[in-house]
Amino acid sequence: MIELTKDNFDAEVNIDGVVMVDYWSESCERCIELMPDVIKLSEEYGEQIKFCKLNIKGSRRLAMAQKVMGLPSIVFYKNGERLEHLSGEELEVEDITSTIKNYL
């Protein structure tokens, strides 16, 4: 997974194809719980979808500009356009997997 920052966000996300961005924080327990599963998904589907993660610590303005107001948040982009936003404490890896399969 590619680590995003405010410096490389546009270059990594505004590309041809589908990009999934995992917005997370060390203080978000659910984010930490989901991380191993998200990494497995990146290994399984990484040839078809670009997987990135953004620690919102130090990048809050960027997250807010992307309309990410709560964690965990998984946002899908295609050709630089925001497509779908999955969020909330109830977010499960099955929800993420299902959305990935929709964009394959």
N, CA, C and O atoms as a GROMACS GRO file, in nm:
protein
  416
    1MET      N    1   0.084  -0.119   0.000
    1MET     CA    2   0.000   0.000   0.000
    1MET      C    3   0.088   0.124   0.000
    1MET      O    4   0.192   0.129   0.065
    2ILE      N    5   0.044   0.222  -0.073
    2ILE     CA    6   0.119   0.347  -0.083
    2ILE      C    7   0.077   0.440   0.030
    2ILE      O    8  -0.042   0.463   0.052
    3GLU      N    9   0.176   0.492   0.102
    3GLU     CA   10   0.151   0.590   0.208
    3GLU      C   11   0.129   0.726   0.143
    3GLU      O   12   0.217   0.777   0.074
    4LEU      N   13   0.012   0.784   0.165
    4LEU     CA   14  -0.018   0.915   0.110
    4LEU      C   15   0.012   1.025   0.211
    4LEU      O   16   0.004   1.006   0.332
    5THR      N   17   0.048   1.140   0.157
    5THR     CA   18   0.065   1.262   0.236
    5THR      C   19   0.001   1.374   0.155
    5THR      O   20  -0.043   1.353   0.041
    6LYS      N   21  -0.005   1.491   0.213
    6LYS     CA   22  -0.061   1.603   0.136
    6LYS      C   23   0.026   1.635   0.015
    6LYS      O   24  -0.021   1.694  -0.082
    7ASP      N   25   0.153   1.596   0.021
    7ASP     CA   26   0.245   1.625  -0.090
    7ASP      C   27   0.227   1.533  -0.210
    7ASP      O   28   0.246   1.575  -0.324
    8ASN      N   29   0.190   1.406  -0.186
    8ASN     CA   30   0.179   1.313  -0.298
    8ASN      C   31   0.036   1.270  -0.329
    8ASN      O   32   0.014   1.191  -0.421
    9PHE      N   33  -0.062   1.320  -0.254
    9PHE     CA   34  -0.200   1.276  -0.268
    9PHE      C   35  -0.250   1.291  -0.412
    9PHE      O   36  -0.295   1.194  -0.472
   10ASP      N   37  -0.242   1.411  -0.467
   10ASP     CA   38  -0.295   1.436  -0.602
   10ASP      C   39  -0.226   1.348  -0.706
   10ASP      O   40  -0.292   1.293  -0.794
   11ALA      N   41  -0.095   1.335  -0.697
   11ALA     CA   42  -0.021   1.256  -0.796
   11ALA      C   43  -0.059   1.108  -0.790
   11ALA      O   44  -0.061   1.041  -0.894
   12GLU      N   45  -0.089   1.058  -0.672
   12GLU     CA   46  -0.122   0.915  -0.658
   12GLU      C   47  -0.269   0.884  -0.684
   12GLU      O   48  -0.301   0.775  -0.732
   13VAL      N   49  -0.358   0.978  -0.654
   13VAL     CA   50  -0.502   0.951  -0.664
   13VAL      C   51  -0.560   0.995  -0.798
   13VAL      O   52  -0.650   0.930  -0.850
   14ASN      N   53  -0.509   1.102  -0.855
   14ASN     CA   54  -0.563   1.154  -0.981
   14ASN      C   55  -0.496   1.085  -1.100
   14ASN      O   56  -0.421   1.145  -1.176
   15ILE      N   57  -0.526   0.955  -1.113
   15ILE     CA   58  -0.468   0.873  -1.219
   15ILE      C   59  -0.582   0.804  -1.294
   15ILE      O   60  -0.696   0.803  -1.249
   16ASP      N   61  -0.549   0.745  -1.409
   16ASP     CA   62  -0.646   0.662  -1.479
   16ASP      C   63  -0.662   0.532  -1.400
   16ASP      O   64  -0.564   0.471  -1.360
   17GLY      N   65  -0.786   0.492  -1.378
   17GLY     CA   66  -0.810   0.369  -1.305
   17GLY      C   67  -0.870   0.395  -1.168
   17GLY      O   68  -0.901   0.508  -1.132
   18VAL      N   69  -0.886   0.286  -1.094
   18VAL     CA   70  -0.950   0.291  -0.962
   18VAL      C   71  -0.845   0.295  -0.853
   18VAL      O   72  -0.747   0.221  -0.855
   19VAL      N   73  -0.867   0.384  -0.757
   19VAL     CA   74  -0.779   0.399  -0.641
   19VAL      C   75  -0.864   0.389  -0.515
   19VAL      O   76  -0.969   0.453  -0.505
   20MET      N   77  -0.820   0.308  -0.420
   20MET     CA   78  -0.886   0.299  -0.290
   20MET      C   79  -0.796   0.365  -0.186
   20MET      O   80  -0.677   0.332  -0.176
   21VAL      N   81  -0.852   0.458  -0.109
   21VAL     CA   82  -0.775   0.525  -0.005
   21VAL      C   83  -0.836   0.491   0.131
   21VAL      O   84  -0.955   0.512   0.155
   22ASP      N   85  -0.752   0.437   0.219
   22ASP     CA   86  -0.789   0.403   0.356
   22ASP      C   87  -0.745   0.521   0.444
   22ASP      O   88  -0.626   0.541   0.468
   23TYR      N   89  -0.842   0.599   0.492
   23TYR     CA   90  -0.814   0.710   0.583
   23TYR      C   91  -0.816   0.652   0.725
   23TYR      O   92  -0.914   0.588   0.764
   24TRP      N   93  -0.709   0.674   0.801
   24TRP     CA   94  -0.700   0.613   0.932
   24TRP      C   95  -0.622   0.702   1.029
   24TRP      O   96  -0.568   0.806   0.990
   25SER      N   97  -0.617   0.659   1.155
   25SER     CA   98  -0.542   0.729   1.258
   25SER      C   99  -0.504   0.629   1.366
   25SER      O  100  -0.575   0.531   1.389
   26GLU      N  101  -0.392   0.653   1.432
   26GLU     CA  102  -0.349   0.565   1.541
   26GLU      C  103  -0.452   0.560   1.654
   26GLU      O  104  -0.461   0.460   1.725
   27SER      N  105  -0.528   0.667   1.670
   27SER     CA  106  -0.626   0.673   1.779
   27SER      C  107  -0.759   0.607   1.743
   27SER      O  108  -0.850   0.601   1.826
   28CYS      N  109  -0.772   0.557   1.621
   28CYS     CA  110  -0.896   0.493   1.576
   28CYS      C  111  -0.879   0.341   1.589
   28CYS      O  112  -0.814   0.277   1.507
   29GLU      N  113  -0.940   0.284   1.694
   29GLU     CA  114  -0.926   0.141   1.719
   29GLU      C  115  -0.980   0.057   1.604
   29GLU      O  116  -0.918  -0.042   1.565
   30ARG      N  117  -1.094   0.096   1.549
   30ARG     CA  118  -1.153   0.020   1.438
   30ARG      C  119  -1.062   0.025   1.316
   30ARG      O  120  -1.053  -0.072   1.241
   31CYS      N  121  -0.996   0.138   1.293
   31CYS     CA  122  -0.902   0.150   1.181
   31CYS      C  123  -0.789   0.047   1.196
   31CYS      O  124  -0.753  -0.021   1.100
   32ILE      N  125  -0.736   0.038   1.317
   32ILE     CA  126  -0.625  -0.054   1.344
   32ILE      C  127  -0.672  -0.199   1.328
   32ILE      O  128  -0.597  -0.282   1.277
   33GLU      N  129  -0.795  -0.228   1.372
   33GLU     CA  130  -0.849  -0.364   1.357
   33GLU      C  131  -0.864  -0.402   1.209
   33GLU      O  132  -0.837  -0.516   1.172
   34LEU      N  133  -0.906  -0.307   1.126
   34LEU     CA  134  -0.928  -0.334   0.983
   34LEU      C  135  -0.800  -0.342   0.902
   34LEU      O  136  -0.797  -0.406   0.797
   35MET      N  137  -0.693  -0.278   0.950
   35MET     CA  138  -0.570  -0.264   0.871
   35MET      C  139  -0.516  -0.397   0.816
   35MET      O  140  -0.482  -0.402   0.698
   36PRO      N  141  -0.505  -0.505   0.897
   36PRO     CA  142  -0.451  -0.630   0.839
   36PRO      C  143  -0.538  -0.683   0.724
   36PRO      O  144  -0.485  -0.735   0.626
   37ASP      N  145  -0.669  -0.670   0.737
   37ASP     CA  146  -0.758  -0.717   0.631
   37ASP      C  147  -0.744  -0.630   0.506
   37ASP      O  148  -0.747  -0.681   0.394
   38VAL      N  149  -0.729  -0.501   0.524
   38VAL     CA  150  -0.712  -0.410   0.410
   38VAL      C  151  -0.580  -0.441   0.339
   38VAL      O  152  -0.573  -0.437   0.216
   39ILE      N  153  -0.477  -0.472   0.415
   39ILE     CA  154  -0.348  -0.509   0.355
   39ILE      C  155  -0.362  -0.638   0.274
   39ILE      O  156  -0.307  -0.649   0.165
   40LYS      N  157  -0.437  -0.736   0.327
   40LYS     CA  158  -0.462  -0.860   0.252
   40LYS      C  159  -0.536  -0.831   0.122
   40LYS      O  160  -0.504  -0.888   0.018
   41LEU      N  161  -0.635  -0.742   0.128
   41LEU     CA  162  -0.708  -0.705   0.007
   41LEU      C  163  -0.614  -0.641  -0.096
   41LEU      O  164  -0.626  -0.665  -0.216
   42SER      N  165  -0.521  -0.559  -0.048
   42SER     CA  166  -0.426  -0.494  -0.139
   42SER      C  167  -0.338  -0.598  -0.206
   42SER      O  168  -0.300  -0.583  -0.323
   43GLU      N  169  -0.304  -0.704  -0.132
   43GLU     CA  170  -0.222  -0.811  -0.190
   43GLU      C  171  -0.302  -0.892  -0.292
   43GLU      O  172  -0.248  -0.936  -0.394
   44GLU      N  173  -0.432  -0.910  -0.265
   44GLU     CA  174  -0.517  -0.990  -0.353
   44GLU      C  175  -0.559  -0.914  -0.479
   44GLU      O  176  -0.562  -0.972  -0.588
   45TYR      N  177  -0.593  -0.787  -0.464
   45TYR     CA  178  -0.648  -0.709  -0.576
   45TYR      C  179  -0.556  -0.598  -0.625
   45TYR      O  180  -0.597  -0.516  -0.707
   46GLY      N  181  -0.434  -0.594  -0.575
   46GLY     CA  182  -0.341  -0.486  -0.606
   46GLY      C  183  -0.303  -0.472  -0.752
   46GLY      O  184  -0.255  -0.366  -0.794
   47GLU      N  185  -0.324  -0.578  -0.831
   47GLU     CA  186  -0.294  -0.570  -0.974
   47GLU      C  187  -0.403  -0.492  -1.048
   47GLU      O  188  -0.380  -0.439  -1.157
   48GLN      N  189  -0.524  -0.486  -0.988
   48GLN     CA  190  -0.638  -0.426  -1.057
   48GLN      C  191  -0.678  -0.290  -1.001
   48GLN      O  192  -0.733  -0.206  -1.073
   49ILE      N  193  -0.650  -0.269  -0.873
   49ILE     CA  194  -0.686  -0.144  -0.806
   49ILE      C  195  -0.563  -0.096  -0.729
   49ILE      O  196  -0.490  -0.175  -0.670
   50LYS      N  197  -0.542   0.034  -0.730
   50LYS     CA  198  -0.431   0.093  -0.655
   50LYS      C  199  -0.478   0.115  -0.511
   50LYS      O  200  -0.582   0.177  -0.488
   51PHE      N  201  -0.402   0.064  -0.415
   51PHE     CA  202  -0.436   0.076  -0.273
   51PHE      C  203  -0.343   0.176  -0.206
   51PHE      O  204  -0.221   0.168  -0.217
   52CYS      N  205  -0.405   0.271  -0.134
   52CYS     CA  206  -0.330   0.374  -0.064
   52CYS      C  207  -0.387   0.390   0.077
   52CYS      O  208  -0.501   0.352   0.104
   53LYS      N  209  -0.307   0.447   0.164
   53LYS     CA  210  -0.358   0.479   0.298
   53LYS      C  211  -0.306   0.616   0.338
   53LYS      O  212  -0.196   0.657   0.301
   54LEU      N  213  -0.390   0.687   0.414
   54LEU     CA  214  -0.357   0.822   0.458
   54LEU      C  215  -0.383   0.833   0.606
   54LEU      O  216  -0.497   0.825   0.651
   55ASN      N  217  -0.276   0.851   0.683
   55ASN     CA  218  -0.289   0.878   0.826
   55ASN      C  219  -0.332   1.024   0.838
   55ASN      O  220  -0.258   1.114   0.797
   56ILE      N  221  -0.450   1.047   0.894
   56ILE     CA  222  -0.500   1.184   0.896
   56ILE      C  223  -0.423   1.274   0.991
   56ILE      O  224  -0.437   1.397   0.986
   57LYS      N  225  -0.341   1.216   1.078
   57LYS     CA  226  -0.258   1.298   1.166
   57LYS      C  227  -0.164   1.380   1.078
   57LYS      O  228  -0.081   1.325   1.005
   58GLY      N  229  -0.176   1.510   1.085
   58GLY     CA  230  -0.096   1.597   1.000
   58GLY      C  231  -0.158   1.624   0.864
   58GLY      O  232  -0.106   1.703   0.786
   59SER      N  233  -0.269   1.556   0.835
   59SER     CA  234  -0.335   1.574   0.706
   59SER      C  235  -0.485   1.596   0.722
   59SER      O  236  -0.564   1.560   0.634
   60ARG      N  237  -0.524   1.654   0.833
   60ARG     CA  238  -0.667   1.674   0.860
   60ARG      C  239  -0.736   1.760   0.755
   60ARG      O  240  -0.848   1.731   0.714
   61ARG      N  241  -0.669   1.866   0.712
   61ARG     CA  242  -0.730   1.954   0.612
   61ARG      C  243  -0.754   1.880   0.482
   61ARG      O  244  -0.857   1.898   0.416
   62LEU      N  245  -0.658   1.795   0.444
   62LEU     CA  246  -0.674   1.714   0.323
   62LEU      C  247  -0.792   1.620   0.339
   62LEU      O  248  -0.874   1.608   0.248
   63ALA      N  249  -0.802   1.553   0.453
   63ALA     CA  250  -0.914   1.461   0.478
   63ALA      C  251  -1.047   1.537   0.472
   63ALA      O  252  -1.143   1.490   0.412
   64MET      N  253  -1.052   1.654   0.534
   64MET     CA  254  -1.175   1.733   0.533
   64MET      C  255  -1.210   1.779   0.392
   64MET      O  256  -1.327   1.783   0.354
   65ALA      N  257  -1.109   1.814   0.313
   65ALA     CA  258  -1.132   1.855   0.175
   65ALA      C  259  -1.190   1.740   0.092
   65ALA      O  260  -1.260   1.762  -0.006
   66GLN      N  261  -1.159   1.617   0.134
   66GLN     CA  262  -1.213   1.498   0.068
   66GLN      C  263  -1.344   1.453   0.131
   66GLN      O  264  -1.395   1.345   0.100
   67LYS      N  265  -1.399   1.536   0.220
   67LYS     CA  266  -1.525   1.510   0.290
   67LYS      C  267  -1.519   1.388   0.381
   67LYS      O  268  -1.619   1.320   0.403
   68VAL      N  269  -1.399   1.362   0.434
   68VAL     CA  270  -1.382   1.254   0.531
   68VAL      C  271  -1.391   1.318   0.669
   68VAL      O  272  -1.299   1.386   0.714
   69MET      N  273  -1.504   1.294   0.736
   69MET     CA  274  -1.529   1.356   0.866
   69MET      C  275  -1.523   1.256   0.981
   69MET      O  276  -1.520   1.295   1.097
   70GLY      N  277  -1.523   1.126   0.948
   70GLY     CA  278  -1.519   1.025   1.052
   70GLY      C  279  -1.431   0.909   1.009
   70GLY      O  280  -1.405   0.889   0.891
   71LEU      N  281  -1.386   0.833   1.108
   71LEU     CA  282  -1.301   0.717   1.081
   71LEU      C  283  -1.365   0.593   1.139
   71LEU      O  284  -1.442   0.602   1.235
   72PRO      N  285  -1.336   0.477   1.081
   72PRO     CA  286  -1.256   0.458   0.960
   72PRO      C  287  -1.332   0.504   0.836
   72PRO      O  288  -1.455   0.505   0.833
   73SER      N  289  -1.258   0.540   0.734
   73SER     CA  290  -1.317   0.579   0.606
   73SER      C  291  -1.236   0.517   0.493
   73SER      O  292  -1.113   0.527   0.489
   74ILE      N  293  -1.307   0.454   0.402
   74ILE     CA  294  -1.248   0.400   0.280
   74ILE      C  295  -1.315   0.472   0.165
   74ILE      O  296  -1.438   0.468   0.152
   75VAL      N  297  -1.236   0.538   0.081
   75VAL     CA  298  -1.292   0.614  -0.030
   75VAL      C  299  -1.234   0.560  -0.160
   75VAL      O  300  -1.113   0.538  -0.173
   76PHE      N  301  -1.323   0.538  -0.256
   76PHE     CA  302  -1.284   0.490  -0.388
   76PHE      C  303  -1.290   0.606  -0.487
   76PHE      O  304  -1.384   0.685  -0.488
   77TYR      N  305  -1.187   0.613  -0.571
   77TYR     CA  306  -1.178   0.715  -0.676
   77TYR      C  307  -1.156   0.643  -0.809
   77TYR      O  308  -1.093   0.538  -0.815
   78LYS      N  309  -1.209   0.702  -0.915
   78LYS     CA  310  -1.180   0.650  -1.049
   78LYS      C  311  -1.149   0.769  -1.138
   78LYS      O  312  -1.228   0.863  -1.148
   79ASN      N  313  -1.034   0.762  -1.202
   79ASN     CA  314  -0.986   0.871  -1.288
   79ASN      C  315  -0.986   1.004  -1.211
   79ASN      O  316  -1.015   1.110  -1.268
   80GLY      N  317  -0.955   0.998  -1.082
   80GLY     CA  318  -0.947   1.117  -0.999
   80GLY      C  319  -1.079   1.162  -0.940
   80GLY      O  320  -1.082   1.253  -0.857
   81GLU      N  321  -1.190   1.100  -0.982
   81GLU     CA  322  -1.323   1.138  -0.933
   81GLU      C  323  -1.363   1.048  -0.816
   81GLU      O  324  -1.347   0.926  -0.821
   82ARG      N  325  -1.414   1.108  -0.713
   82ARG     CA  326  -1.460   1.033  -0.596
   82ARG      C  327  -1.586   0.955  -0.634
   82ARG      O  328  -1.684   1.012  -0.682
   83LEU      N  329  -1.584   0.823  -0.610
   83LEU     CA  330  -1.695   0.737  -0.647
   83LEU      C  331  -1.781   0.697  -0.528
   83LEU      O  332  -1.904   0.707  -0.532
   84GLU      N  333  -1.715   0.650  -0.423
   84GLU     CA  334  -1.789   0.591  -0.312
   84GLU      C  335  -1.711   0.609  -0.183
   84GLU      O  336  -1.588   0.609  -0.182
   85HIS      N  337  -1.786   0.625  -0.073
   85HIS     CA  338  -1.726   0.649   0.057
   85HIS      C  339  -1.789   0.552   0.157
   85HIS      O  340  -1.909   0.559   0.185
   86LEU      N  341  -1.709   0.461   0.210
   86LEU     CA  342  -1.753   0.369   0.314
   86LEU      C  343  -1.698   0.420   0.446
   86LEU      O  344  -1.580   0.454   0.455
   87SER      N  345  -1.782   0.424   0.550
   87SER     CA  346  -1.735   0.481   0.676
   87SER      C  347  -1.816   0.429   0.793
   87SER      O  348  -1.928   0.380   0.776
   88GLY      N  349  -1.758   0.440   0.911
   88GLY     CA  350  -1.830   0.411   1.034
   88GLY      C  351  -1.773   0.294   1.112
   88GLY      O  352  -1.703   0.209   1.058
   89GLU      N  353  -1.805   0.293   1.239
   89GLU     CA  354  -1.757   0.188   1.330
   89GLU      C  355  -1.804   0.050   1.287
   89GLU      O  356  -1.739  -0.049   1.317
   90GLU      N  357  -1.918   0.042   1.216
   90GLU     CA  358  -1.974  -0.086   1.176
   90GLU      C  359  -1.912  -0.138   1.047
   90GLU      O  360  -1.948  -0.246   1.001
   91LEU      N  361  -1.820  -0.063   0.987
   91LEU     CA  362  -1.758  -0.102   0.861
   91LEU      C  363  -1.689  -0.237   0.878
   91LEU      O  364  -1.609  -0.257   0.969
   92GLU      N  365  -1.720  -0.330   0.787
   92GLU     CA  366  -1.661  -0.463   0.790
   92GLU      C  367  -1.580  -0.487   0.662
   92GLU      O  368  -1.604  -0.423   0.560
   93VAL      N  369  -1.486  -0.579   0.670
   93VAL     CA  370  -1.403  -0.609   0.554
   93VAL      C  371  -1.488  -0.661   0.438
   93VAL      O  372  -1.452  -0.640   0.322
   94GLU      N  373  -1.599  -0.726   0.467
   94GLU     CA  374  -1.688  -0.775   0.361
   94GLU      C  375  -1.746  -0.658   0.280
   94GLU      O  376  -1.764  -0.670   0.159
   95ASP      N  377  -1.775  -0.547   0.347
   95ASP     CA  378  -1.826  -0.428   0.278
   95ASP      C  379  -1.720  -0.374   0.181
   95ASP      O  380  -1.752  -0.337   0.068
   96ILE      N  381  -1.596  -0.372   0.226
   96ILE     CA  382  -1.486  -0.322   0.143
   96ILE      C  383  -1.465  -0.415   0.024
   96ILE      O  384  -1.449  -0.371  -0.089
   97THR      N  385  -1.464  -0.546   0.052
   97THR     CA  386  -1.443  -0.646  -0.054
   97THR      C  387  -1.550  -0.636  -0.160
   97THR      O  388  -1.521  -0.638  -0.280
   98SER      N  389  -1.674  -0.625  -0.118
   98SER     CA  390  -1.787  -0.614  -0.210
   98SER      C  391  -1.773  -0.491  -0.300
   98SER      O  392  -1.798  -0.498  -0.420
   99THR      N  393  -1.733  -0.380  -0.241
   99THR     CA  394  -1.715  -0.257  -0.319
   99THR      C  395  -1.600  -0.271  -0.418
   99THR      O  396  -1.611  -0.226  -0.532
  100ILE      N  397  -1.491  -0.333  -0.374
  100ILE     CA  398  -1.378  -0.356  -0.464
  100ILE      C  399  -1.426  -0.436  -0.585
  100ILE      O  400  -1.395  -0.401  -0.699
  101LYS      N  401  -1.500  -0.542  -0.560
  101LYS     CA  402  -1.546  -0.628  -0.670
  101LYS      C  403  -1.636  -0.553  -0.768
  101LYS      O  404  -1.640  -0.585  -0.887
  102ASN      N  405  -1.709  -0.454  -0.718
  102ASN     CA  406  -1.794  -0.372  -0.805
  102ASN      C  407  -1.712  -0.294  -0.906
  102ASN      O  408  -1.761  -0.265  -1.016
  103TYR      N  409  -1.588  -0.259  -0.872
  103TYR     CA  410  -1.505  -0.175  -0.958
  103TYR      C  411  -1.403  -0.252  -1.040
  103TYR      O  412  -1.322  -0.193  -1.111
  104LEU      N  413  -1.407  -0.385  -1.031
  104LEU     CA  414  -1.312  -0.466  -1.111
  104LEU      C  415  -1.357  -0.476  -1.255
  104LEU      O  416  -1.291  -0.539  -1.337
   0.00000   0.00000   0.00000
